[in-house]
Amino acid sequence: MPAPSLAPARAAKSPHVGLVHAALAVGGFAIGTTEFATMSLLPYFARDLHISEPTAGHVISAYALGVVVGAPMIAILSAKLPRRTLLIGLMTVFAIANALSALAPSYRMLLFVRFLSGLPHGAYFGVASLVAASLVPPERRTQAVGRVMLGLTVATIIGVPVATWLGQAFGWRFGFAIVAGLALITAGLAIAIVPHDRPQAGASPLRELGALRRGQVWLTLAIGAIGFGGLFAVYTYLTVTLSAVTRVPPALIPIVLAVFGVGMTVGNLVVPRFADKRLMPTGGVLLLFMAVSLALYTLAAHSFLAVTLDVFAIGLGGALGTTLQTRLMDVAGDAQTLAAALNHSAFNVANALGPWLGGMAIAGGFGWTSTGWVGCGLALGGFAVWCVAVVLEARTRRTG
C-alpha cells in the first residue's frame, strides 16, 4: 500500500531535519519523564498530601485517563490547525499543567491537574511523528518516528532518575517543575526550528473521524492494546520480582530498570531500519520476539545476570510502538492526525490491561514470575490480531 501524503510540510522542507527531530524528541523526553517519574514520586506526594499510597495511585490513573480522552478529542477538534501551531500549543498546555501539578495544594487539585497533563500526551506524539516523517523520504519514515520516540526511551534512563532524585532531595514538587521547564523548552524549540506548514486542503473534524471507519486502523490499534500489554504486565511488577525472587540488593534494582530503558532505546535505533523496508513483517517478528523473551522471564527471574539480559530483550520489543505508528500512517488515509494520536490511547489501554491481568495471576497464587506467562499470552494475542490484519489486507489486494 503506498504511503499517503503526510502533510504539506514536505513542501516547506527544513534544511535541518536532524535538529527538528531532536527538538521533537525533547518533548517526548518531558512526557516520558513525568509519566514514569510520577510512579517513583508517589510515596512522597502521598505523605505530603496526607493520603494513602493506594489513593495516591489514582493520580497516575488520572493521567492515563487524560491520555485516552485527550488523544482523539484534540486530534478531531484541531483538524484545521497547522501542525506546527498545534505542537506549540500542546507543549504550552503541558508545561502549564505540570507547573500546576508542582503547585497543587491538595489531593483533589493534583488529581485534576494530572488529568489535564495527560490530555496533550497522545496528540503530541501523534502530531510530532507525522511532522518528523513528513521531513524525510517515505522509505525513512519509521526511522524518523523512532528518533522522536527516543525522547521517551531516554527519559526512562536519565529523566526519571533525575526527577526522582530532585523529588527526594528537594521535594516531589521539583519533579513536576523540571518537566514544566522541559515542556517550555520544547515549545520554544518548535517556534524556532519546526518549519511552518498549512493545514491540508479539506481538513475537518469529520474527515478525521473517517479513520474510525477503517478496519485496518482498528486492527492496528488492537495489536498495540493487546500485544504491548505483555511488556507492561512484566514491567509493572519488575521491581518487586527482583526483590522477592531474584533477591537483588535494592541498590542494584535501578540498574536493571535502566537496562530496560537502554533496550527500548537500542530498539528504536535499530528496528526502524528494518521496518522501513518491510513494515508488517517486522511488526510480526517483534511480537514473536516479545512472546519468547516474556516467556523466558519466568526462568530468568531467578538469576541476576539472566534477568538483566532478558529485561534488555523485553525492552527491545518496545520498538513495536514505533512500527505501529508508521503502520497507522499507511492505513489511516487522509485521517492521519486522529489515527496517529490514537496509537498512544491504545498503549494506555495496554498499560491498564497488562498490569491488571498480571495482578490477577499473582493474586491467584501463581507467583511473581507468572507475569512472564501473562505477557507471553498477550504478545501472542497481539500476533493473532496481526495475522488477521495481514490476511484481510492480502484479500483486499486480490479483490481490489
Secondary structure as UniProt FT lines:
FT   HELIX           8..12
FT   HELIX           17..48
FT   TURN            49..50
FT   HELIX           53..77
FT   TURN            78..80
FT   HELIX           83..103
FT   HELIX           107..134
FT   HELIX           138..140
FT   HELIX           141..154
FT   HELIX           155..159
FT   HELIX           160..170
FT   HELIX           172..193
FT   TURN            201..202
FT   HELIX           205..209
FT   HELIX           210..213
FT   HELIX           215..222
FT   HELIX           223..227
FT   HELIX           229..235
FT   TURN            236..237
FT   HELIX           238..244
FT   HELIX           250..252
FT   HELIX           253..275
FT   TURN            276..277
FT   HELIX           279..300
FT   TURN            301..302
FT   HELIX           304..316
FT   HELIX           317..319
FT   HELIX           320..331
FT   TURN            333..334
FT   HELIX           336..361
FT   HELIX           362..366
FT   TURN            368..369
FT   HELIX           370..399
//
